[in-house]
Amino acid sequence: MQNMNINHSIYEEKAAMQLFANRFTNDLDDANDLVQDTFLKAIRYAALYKEGTNLRGWLYTIMKNTFINDYRRTTKRNAMIETSEDLSSYQLYNSASTNNAENTFLSNDIDKAMSKLSKDCYIPFSMYFEGFKYHEIADKLEIPIGTVKTRIHEARKVLKKNLKIYNLKQN
């Protein structure tokens, strides 16, 4: 019966708790959530309430502690999100643990494979790799677009053959 009385008494404090919650949050929806969280905790821990003590003071203490804990949790979460949003994929890639020796070998092997390309294939392929479009390469080198496509295709074949060991790694 005491549990029923305390639950009823808690509900009678709703208006006062709503005003108190508004002071904390300055937002009606957040205040309503805070009151609801406070009441849930008060009902859950009703057995800890000492009959004859200040019920409103007890509820205010629960609300204040709930607000502070939620504020800390939100601040911590936002700090983590803000930090991670400042990281670019480039920074994440560079901060990941990589084998620099392997990267050096790969770079050297690519350089060797590129040096095996004829000048006719090397220049169009390099331009294409740098982001030029077929028609831009054709205009710049003053050759037909079909020739550009053929030379880039030939360069790819040579590179694929000379870098076959890396093709196996991906499979």
N, C-alpha and C positions, 0 to 999 in steps of 0.2 A: 504493500500500500504506500510505503514511503517513496518508492520509485515513481509511482503514479503522481504523487503530490509534487515531487521535484520537477518532473517533466512538465506538469501544468504550470508550475511557478516559472520555469525557464521560458515557456512560451509567452507568459505575461510580460516579460522583459523585452519582447521583440521591438517595440517602438523605440525604446531607449537604446537598444543595441544597434538599431538601424541608424540612428543619429550618430552614434559613436563610430560606426563603420564608415559612414560618409566622411567624417573628419580624416580618417586614415587614407581612404582611397580617392576621394574627390570624383568618384564615378559611380553612378547608381547600380550598374550591373555588377561591378566588382564589389561594391558594398553588400549587395544581396548575396553574392557568393561567400563573402567573409562571414556574414551573419549565419548563413546555412552551415558553413564549416564549423563555426563556433558552437552552434546548437548540436551538431552531430557529436562533437567532442564532449560537450557537456553531458549529453544523454549517455554516451558511452562510459564516461567516468563519473556518473552520478553517485556511485557508491563512495567516491572519495570526498564528496561534499559533506561538510559537517553541519548538521542541522543547527539552526540558530545563528549562523554566521551570515555575513553580507553576501547574498546571492548575486546581486548586480556586480559587486566588486570581483567576485569569483569569475563571473562571465566576462567582465572587462579584461581580467588577467588572461583568460583563455584566448580572447579575441586579439589582444595585443601580441601575445606570443605566436599565435597563428599568423598574424600579419607579418611580424618580423621574420619568421621562418620562411614564409612564402616569398617575401621580398628578397631575402638572402639567396634562396634557390633560384629565383628569376634573374637576379643580378649575376649569379655565377653562370647560369645557362647563357645569358646574353653575352657575357664576356667571352665565353667559349665560341659562340657563333661568330661574334665580331672578329675574333682572332683568326678563325678559320676562313672567313670570307675575304680577309686581306691577303691570303695566300693564293698565288696563281698556280696553275697547273705546272708551269715552268719551275717555280720554287719547290713544289712538292716533288717533282721529278728529280731535281738536283739534290734534295735533301734525303731522298731514298738511298738506301745502301746499294751501291753498285760496285762492280768489280772494275776498277780503273784499268787494270792490266788487260782485261778482256776488251774494254773499249779501245785501248791503244792498238791491240792486234787487229780489231775490226777496222779501225780507221786506216791502219797501214795496208790491210788487204784491199780495202776499197780504193785507196790511192794507186796500188799496183794494178788492180783491174782496170781502173780508169786510164792508166798510162798505156794499156794495151789497145785502147781504142784508136782508130785512125783519126786524123785531124778532122776529116769530113764528118765523122760520127760524133766525135768528142764535143765539138762546138755546139751543134744543135741540141745534143743531149744535155749539156751543161746549162744552156739557156732555158730549156724546157724544165729542168730540175729547179732552176731559180725562179720559175713561175711564169715565164713567157708563154704565150699562146702560139699555136702552130703558125697562124697567119703573121704574127709579129716576128717570129723567127725567119719566116720566108721573106718578109719585107726587108728585114735587117741584113740578111745574108744574100739577098737578091737571087733566090732560087725558088723553084716551084714548091708549093705546099706539099705536094705528093712526095717530092724528094726529101723534104723535112721529115715527114712521117716515116718514110723508109729508113732514113738514117737513125732516127730515134729508136725505131724497132730493132735495127741491127745492133745498136749500142746496148740495148736491153738484153739481147741474146748473148752478147759477149760477156756482159757483166754477170748474167745469170750463170753462165758456164764457169766463169772464173771465181764466182762466189758460191759455188754449189754447196760447200760445207755449211754455209749459213742457211741455205734453203732447207737442209735436213733438220736443223735445230728447231725450226718453226713447226714442223709436222709432229 
